[in-house]
Amino acid sequence: MSNFSIPYGRQYITKEDEKAVVEALYHPYLTQGPKIDEFEKVFADYIGSNYAVAVSNGTAALHLCTLALNVAKGQKVITTPITFAASANCVRYCGGEVVFADIDPETYLIDYNSVQKLLLEAPKGTYAGIIPVDFAGRAVDLERFRKLADEYGLWIIEDACHAPGGFFTSENGIQQNCGNGNFADLAIFSFHPVKHIACGEGGMVTTNDEELYNKLLLLRSHGIIKDNRGQQYQNTVEFSGGKEEYPLWYMEMQDLGFNYRITDIQCALGLSQLQRADEGVAKRREIAEKYFEAFKNESFVKGQSGSVEGHAYHLYIVEVEDRLGLYNYLREHHIYAQIHYIPCHLMPYYRQFGWKEGDRPNAENYYKHCISLPMFPALTDEEQKFVIEKVKEFYE
Ligand SMILES: Cc1ncc(COP(=O)(O)O)c(C=O)c1O
């Protein structure tokens, strides 16, 4: 097994993907062509949202959301410390203040009680919104958070980067797909190679709110509108054809936007990958079940994210003693497990705002023990058996 190397996550590329990308390369448009629209429609359909806006990456998606919701200097936004930094950073891009709630030690998701406590302890109006994260692929119960948000007049951005294909069940017994827009104002996804759907780089915002949708479209591309929807300043611009007629070259910059566009090439890959999305989630659940069975009676595993309904299993996390020892032992055997995440509030950048050890004990305790084992649809039975064997061997 000398060339054997198993990462914690990896893309899964097929001949169909290759064909789709090559076809897109020979299309008249490499960017801003028909594949973007198609990807958005098929993705919205898959997730069950009314609208989807494809962008250059998940971080850009988050930034567009905070811009569309007018996050401003001094506004406070609550999120979880156990997430990728971008979930919090998008608030900072707009000058807002990030307040980290603690996590639920059972689910590793943002803790409802911790959020409620923050809201109760501050005068109404202190907070502008909440960014819950479907961490590792496990869906946050957004119905509960929506009620709380409505009580305090907050918006919700669901960071669903880990969870396309994940769901929770609402009180009326209906399956609520992550990102479907029924409870969150906006939701975002990433198409980074380790995620469920790979575009190389890529992201998506989903929503059921038409006004927000139009704002996202505008901000994605420099705040510029090209067709005759751009009539805001019709009386200040003179055209040879008269005030009511707009020449084809007419465009209007209505807001300060960005170039957060995705290319047709990336969307062609995304569309092809999306066709196998359900298959990928089913495979991830199968792998999770095997890990769960292998470790359920082992005392070295304190917690594991196994056997959970609606879990999309971007990651398979176990909590163990001597995590560093296990991590190094697995690396010696070319198994590249990973740690998700060092708590965001303890990052040097966030420490400058006063965050320190002890502020979020559940998150900090989780971080001391967590390790993400290899989890991706192309993981073979043989590879998974090898991982399980090496984990057990380390503790023997
Ligand atoms: C939870 C979460 N949010 C946001 C992002 C940002 O996505 P991207 O890398 O596509 O910018 C990631 C990606 O790692 C993530 O895991």
The ligand as an SDF file (V2000), in Angstrom:
LIG
                    3D

 16 16  0  0  0  0  0  0  0  0999 V2000
  -19.4390   26.2170    6.3100 C   0  0  0  0  0  0  0  0  0  0  0  0
  -18.7570   26.9280    5.1860 C   0  0  0  0  0  0  0  0  0  0  0  0
  -19.1530   28.1710    4.8700 N   0  0  0  0  0  0  0  0  0  0  0  0
  -18.5950   28.8440    3.8460 C   0  0  0  0  0  0  0  0  0  0  0  0
  -17.5770   28.2970    3.0900 C   0  0  0  0  0  0  0  0  0  0  0  0
  -16.9520   29.1120    2.0000 C   0  0  0  0  0  0  0  0  0  0  0  0
  -17.0870   28.5080    0.7570 O   0  0  0  0  0  0  0  0  0  0  0  0
  -15.9830   28.7490   -0.4080 P   0  0  0  0  0  0  0  0  0  0  0  0
  -14.7610   27.9930   -0.0350 O   0  0  0  0  0  0  0  0  0  0  0  0
  -16.6460   28.2060   -1.6240 O   0  0  0  0  0  0  0  0  0  0  0  0
  -15.7420   30.2060   -0.4790 O   0  0  0  0  0  0  0  0  0  0  0  0
  -17.1440   27.0070    3.3740 C   0  0  0  0  0  0  0  0  0  0  0  0
  -16.0800   26.3750    2.5590 C   0  0  0  0  0  0  0  0  0  0  0  0
  -15.1700   25.7630    3.0190 O   0  0  0  0  0  0  0  0  0  0  0  0
  -17.7220   26.3000    4.4600 C   0  0  0  0  0  0  0  0  0  0  0  0
  -17.3190   25.0700    4.7810 O   0  0  0  0  0  0  0  0  0  0  0  0
  1  2  1  0
  2  3  1  0
  2 15  2  0
  3  4  2  0
  4  5  1  0
  5  6  1  0
  5 12  2  0
  6  7  1  0
  7  8  1  0
  8  9  2  0
  8 10  1  0
  8 11  1  0
 12 13  1  0
 12 15  1  0
 13 14  2  0
 15 16  1  0
M  END
$$$$
